[in-house]
Amino acid sequence: MYFKVAKKNFYNALSVAARAISTFSPLPAFSGIKIDAKEDCLVLTGSDSDVSIQTKLVKSEDCNLEIRDMGSIVIEAKYILEIVRKINADEIEFEVIDRCSTKISGNTAEFRINGMRANEYPAIDFSKPKECFTMEEDILRRIILQTSFATSDKETRPVLTGVNFACDGTTLNCVATDSYRLAKKTIEIKESLNFNITVPAKSLQEVVKTLEDEGEVEIAVNDKKAQFIINDTIVQTRLIDGVYPETNRLIPLTFDYELTIDAKDLLDAIDRASFIKNDGVSVIKFSLSEDECVLSSKSVEVGSSTEVLNSASFVGNRLEISCNGRYVFDAIKALSGSLVKFSLCGEMKPFIIQSVDDASVLQLVLPVRTYA
């Protein structure tokens, strides 16, 4: 096996594949990147068994790829990344000399490193599932960023550690919840499909890192896996087993109160009050009336804070409601637009936060009971 390739392109491709590799790999082979030199391209694969990334370097003027001998090898990811990064050359020469002994060279530098045989690397099925649709990369990025933060980080209910993608016809609903808050994004797609899958939030973070600035991403799903195909790169992930809870019944349909406020002003006010915590949680209290809107926080150990929200506008009878400050902060940060709207039903009922300019995304937060 022998090839020459532009260092920059090779290092970038290695970095993409390496993102799927876990520090605590379940199999020794999964600590390495599988490199396949084919007739007209290099195929690089990284995996931790849950997420797998395959990326191609195709012959072009840009990458100066020249393949003399085809073959396959698995090289420890941390070593090959370090070697390629530090070689001071525009081009890298890569040669498997004796079974697994590999020579990597550029200019006057030469490294020899022991690899693993390709047949020791577990077979990963990258065949494309039948249910396929496309969307703009920017839309997928927004879906992930506006929902995945609300997933649970506890494994007691595994299905809540992922984002649920449910498509009925051309309407795609993307929902995340940890049972104390909920984020929902609804978009229309071109294709008419029917599926209901839950993708691990960790996998979606790798998808976001792989997305480029513009273009389209192809998404292919079945009941076992999901693929996100971005140009010459495939990010493939297993799905989370289990039935995702019916979340529509949690979302109120009618409201008695409405608060509109500048998003930045509220974020700043919550941030100022966030150091006051009870048992590690920053609980904020909204005291709302048509005359004045006040945000306060109180702790026996620390003290208290009170701030009048001058940019707020409230409609309804007087209402006092307390909630986890971080949940509200995260929800507002995930929204776009300068004005946010709170739709409320009562003191101990879930409330909705939305951007005034974008009805496609909805954030729900459960209030907490306070005794002060």
Secondary structure as the mmCIF struct_conf table of DSSP 4:
data_model
#
loop_
_struct_conf.conf_type_id
_struct_conf.id
_struct_conf.beg_label_comp_id
_struct_conf.beg_label_asym_id
_struct_conf.beg_label_seq_id
_struct_conf.end_label_comp_id
_struct_conf.end_label_asym_id
_struct_conf.end_label_seq_id
STRN STRN1 TYR A 2 ALA A 6
HELX_RH_AL_P HELX_RH_AL_P1 LYS A 7 ALA A 18
TURN_TY1_P TURN_TY1_P1 ARG A 19 ALA A 20
TURN_TY1_P TURN_TY1_P2 THR A 23 PHE A 24
BEND BEND1 PRO A 26 LEU A 27
HELX_RH_3T_P HELX_RH_3T_P1 PRO A 28 SER A 31
STRN STRN2 GLY A 32 ALA A 37
BEND BEND2 GLU A 39 ASP A 40
STRN STRN3 CYS A 41 SER A 47
BEND BEND3 SER A 49 ASP A 50
STRN STRN4 VAL A 51 VAL A 58
TURN_TY1_P TURN_TY1_P3 GLU A 61 ASN A 64
STRN STRN5 GLU A 66 ASP A 69
STRN STRN6 GLY A 71 GLU A 76
HELX_RH_AL_P HELX_RH_AL_P2 ALA A 77 LYS A 86
BEND BEND4 ALA A 89 ASP A 90
STRN STRN7 GLU A 91 ASP A 98
TURN_TY1_P TURN_TY1_P4 ARG A 99 CYS A 100
STRN STRN8 SER A 101 GLY A 106
TURN_TY1_P TURN_TY1_P5 ASN A 107 THR A 108
STRN STRN9 ALA A 109 ASN A 114
STRN STRN10 MET A 116 MET A 116
HELX_RH_3T_P HELX_RH_3T_P2 ALA A 118 GLU A 120
BEND BEND5 TYR A 121 TYR A 121
HELX_LH_PP_P HELX_LH_PP_P1 PRO A 122 ALA A 123
HELX_LH_PP_P HELX_LH_PP_P2 SER A 127 PRO A 129
BEND BEND6 LYS A 130 LYS A 130
STRN STRN11 GLU A 131 GLU A 136
HELX_RH_AL_P HELX_RH_AL_P3 GLU A 137 THR A 147
HELX_RH_3T_P HELX_RH_3T_P3 SER A 148 ALA A 150
BEND BEND7 THR A 151 THR A 151
TURN_TY1_P TURN_TY1_P6 GLU A 155 THR A 156
BEND BEND8 ARG A 157 ARG A 157
HELX_RH_3T_P HELX_RH_3T_P4 PRO A 158 THR A 161
STRN STRN12 GLY A 162 THR A 177
BEND BEND9 SER A 179 TYR A 180
STRN STRN13 ARG A 181 PRO A 200
HELX_RH_AL_P HELX_RH_AL_P4 ALA A 201 THR A 210
BEND BEND10 ASP A 213 GLY A 215
STRN STRN14 GLU A 216 VAL A 221
BEND BEND11 ASP A 223 LYS A 224
STRN STRN15 LYS A 225 ILE A 230
TURN_TY1_P TURN_TY1_P7 ASN A 231 ASP A 232
STRN STRN16 THR A 233 ARG A 238
HELX_LH_PP_P HELX_LH_PP_P3 LEU A 239 ASP A 241
BEND BEND12 GLY A 242 GLY A 242
HELX_LH_PP_P HELX_LH_PP_P4 VAL A 243 PRO A 245
HELX_RH_3T_P HELX_RH_3T_P5 ASN A 248 LEU A 250
BEND BEND13 ILE A 251 ILE A 251
BEND BEND14 LEU A 253 LEU A 253
BEND BEND15 ASP A 256 ASP A 256
STRN STRN17 TYR A 257 ASP A 262
HELX_RH_AL_P HELX_RH_AL_P5 ALA A 263 ALA A 273
TURN_TY1_P TURN_TY1_P8 SER A 274 PHE A 275
STRN STRN18 ASN A 278 ASN A 278
TURN_TY1_P TURN_TY1_P9 ASP A 279 GLY A 280
STRN STRN19 VAL A 281 VAL A 281
STRN STRN20 VAL A 283 LEU A 288
BEND BEND16 GLU A 290 ASP A 291
STRN STRN21 CYS A 293 SER A 299
TURN_TY1_P TURN_TY1_P10 VAL A 300 VAL A 302
STRN STRN22 GLY A 303 VAL A 308
TURN_TY1_P TURN_TY1_P11 ASN A 310 SER A 311
STRN STRN23 SER A 313 VAL A 315
BEND BEND17 GLY A 316 ASN A 317
STRN STRN24 LEU A 319 ASN A 324
HELX_RH_AL_P HELX_RH_AL_P6 GLY A 325 ALA A 334
BEND BEND18 LEU A 335 LEU A 335
BEND BEND19 GLY A 337 SER A 338
STRN STRN25 LEU A 339 LEU A 344
TURN_TY1_P TURN_TY1_P12 GLU A 347 MET A 348
BEND BEND20 LYS A 349 LYS A 349
STRN STRN26 PHE A 351 SER A 355
TURN_TY1_P TURN_TY1_P13 VAL A 356 ASP A 357
STRN STRN27 ASP A 358 VAL A 365
STRN STRN28 PRO A 367 VAL A 368
#
